[in-house]
Amino acid sequence: MNKKADNNINDVRVSEEVIAKITEIAISGIEGVCGFVKGKTSFSHLFVRAGQPSAIGVKVNGDSVEVSAEINVSSNCRVKNTAEKIQQRVKDDIQNMTGIAVTKVNVLVRGIVFDNE
């Protein structure tokens, strides 16, 4: 008896919403981040799927993803260092939790939040 083996029986797919949520959680844990914000010049908020924060974008490219996040940061942080921490943590968290390769993490700082003293 000759049986053909099917190696694709256990196909697992991760939705863009799940990747966006992983990104949101990863960024929220970074010191200096004061929240997410969507730029006013974009109309993409009209086409965002339900449940996906509009300030986080996920683009699937075959077997990899590209993530974008728009944030506000604290005036007490070093913006470059904070952005680099975000890029590394988002990449690590997505790859560790899903096994999907992250090709790019774009961080757009939309504003600086000044603490009232």
C-alpha positions in Angstrom: 0.0 0.0 0.0 1.4 3.3 -1.1 0.2 6.3 0.9 1.2 9.9 0.2 2.1 11.9 3.3 0.5 15.3 3.6 2.8 17.6 5.6 0.4 20.5 5.7 -2.2 18.9 7.9 -1.4 21.2 10.9 -1.6 24.6 9.2 -1.8 27.4 11.8 -2.6 31.0 10.8 -2.4 34.1 13.0 -4.7 37.0 12.3 -3.6 40.6 11.9 -5.6 41.5 14.9 -3.6 39.1 17.1 -0.4 40.5 15.8 -1.7 44.1 16.4 -2.6 43.1 20.0 0.8 41.6 20.7 2.3 44.8 19.4 0.1 46.9 21.6 1.0 44.9 24.7 4.7 45.0 23.9 4.7 48.8 23.4 2.6 49.5 26.4 5.3 47.9 28.6 8.1 50.3 27.4 9.0 53.1 29.7 8.5 56.5 28.1 5.5 55.5 26.0 2.5 57.6 26.8 -0.1 56.0 24.5 -1.1 55.5 20.9 -2.3 58.1 18.6 -3.3 58.1 15.0 -2.3 61.0 12.7 -5.1 63.3 11.5 -4.0 63.3 7.9 -4.8 59.6 7.3 -8.1 58.1 6.2 -7.1 54.6 7.2 -9.2 54.8 10.3 -12.2 54.4 8.1 -11.0 51.0 6.9 -9.6 49.5 10.0 -11.0 46.1 11.1 -13.0 46.0 14.3 -10.8 45.4 17.3 -7.5 46.6 15.7 -6.2 49.8 17.2 -6.0 52.4 14.4 -2.5 53.5 15.6 -1.1 50.1 14.9 -0.8 48.8 11.4 0.1 45.2 10.3 1.0 44.3 6.8 1.4 40.6 5.9 4.0 39.8 3.3 3.7 36.0 2.7 5.4 34.3 5.6 6.5 37.6 7.3 4.9 40.7 8.7 5.7 44.4 8.8 4.4 46.4 11.8 3.8 50.2 12.2 3.0 52.0 15.4 2.2 55.7 16.1 2.8 56.8 19.6 3.2 59.7 22.0 6.3 59.7 24.3 7.1 61.3 27.6 9.3 64.5 27.6 11.5 62.7 30.1 12.6 59.9 27.7 15.2 59.7 25.0 13.1 59.3 21.9 15.7 57.4 19.8 16.4 54.9 22.7 12.7 54.4 23.3 12.0 53.8 19.6 14.8 51.3 19.4 13.5 49.4 22.5 10.0 49.3 20.9 11.4 47.9 17.6 13.3 45.2 19.4 10.6 44.2 21.8 7.8 44.1 19.2 10.0 42.0 16.9 11.0 39.6 19.7 7.5 39.2 21.1 5.8 38.6 17.7 8.5 36.1 16.6 8.5 34.3 20.0 4.7 34.1 20.3 3.8 33.3 16.7 6.9 32.1 14.9 6.3 34.6 12.2 9.3 36.6 10.9 9.1 40.3 11.4 10.9 42.2 8.6 10.3 45.7 9.8 9.0 47.7 12.8 8.2 51.3 12.0 7.8 53.7 14.9 6.3 57.1 14.3 6.5 59.5 17.3 3.4 61.7 16.8 3.9 63.8 20.0 5.6 64.5 23.2 3.7 64.6 26.5 5.0 67.1 29.1 4.4 66.2 32.7 2.7 68.9 34.8 4.7 69.6 37.8 
